[in-house]
Every structure is written in C-alpha cells, then in structure tokens.
C-alpha cells in the first residue's frame, strides 16, 4: 500500500480576496511543470500561478514540510488568462 501524506488547508478571506495556504509533509521544494494531455500529476502550481494574484512557498520550522500560499482576487482579466491557459 502506498503511503498517503496528509495535507492541511487554510482559507482566509475578506470581501475582496482569499488567502489560501496549503501545508504538506514533503520536504521537497514545489516545482511547476508544463503538463501535457498525458500527464497525470503536476498541475497544482500551474493552477496556483494562473488563478492567483501572487503566490510563494516556505519551509515550516514548527513541523516538517512546507506551505504553499496564494492570494486570489477578483481582478478583471485574470479569469480570461486562466481560460486561455486551460483551453
């Protein structure tokens, strides 16, 4: 049986934006790839990069692993960029 790592998700919001934080136990840096139609994994950072105003990541000191965070706003034009990349 393959070991499945837990993840934790936090959502913080006001009326104009959402801050999304995702923690996982992996000590590997996140890597964005350019997936093709046959690729089964690796779309996470593509989605984060495309839909968010800004994003970054950091290793945690309290627990092993890392946090990837992104700030999502309803900025005009961002939805069009996303639709162009997924079509």
CORJO-V217939 format. One record per residue. RES is the residue in one letter. PSI is psi in degrees with one decimal (NA if undefined). Layout:
BEGIN
RES_PSI + RES_PSI
END
This chain:
BEGIN
X_134.3 + X_135.8 + X_132.5 + X_123.6 + X_139.6 + X_157.3 + X_156.7 + X_142.6 + X_131.3 + X_138.0 + X_125.4 + X_131.7 + X_153.7 + X_-163.2 + X_-14.8 + X_-16.4 + X_163.0 + X_129.6 + X_122.0 + X_128.1 + X_132.4 + X_122.2 + X_140.9 + X_163.5 + X_-3.5 + X_137.9 + X_6.6 + X_141.0 + X_143.8 + X_142.1 + X_125.6 + X_131.6 + X_165.7 + X_94.3 + X_152.5 + X_-173.2 + X_-26.9 + X_-12.1 + X_130.8 + X_-16.9 + X_174.7 + X_12.8 + X_-8.0 + X_-54.0 + X_-27.5 + X_-44.0 + X_-45.4 + X_-49.7 + X_-39.1 + X_-35.1 + X_-12.0 + X_156.4 + X_-43.1 + X_158.1 + X_163.7 + X_-174.5 + X_162.5 + X_152.7 + X_142.4 + X_148.7 + X_-31.5 + X_-38.3 + X_158.0 + X_157.2 + X_-161.3 + X_164.4 + X_130.1 + X_130.3 + X_154.4 + X_152.0 + X_119.8 + X_127.4 + X_169.8 + X_50.4 + X_129.8 + X_138.5 + X_-23.3 + X_-38.7 + X_-37.8 + X_-39.3 + X_-43.4 + X_-47.6 + X_-35.6 + X_-36.1 + X_-29.7 + X_-9.4 + X_NA
END
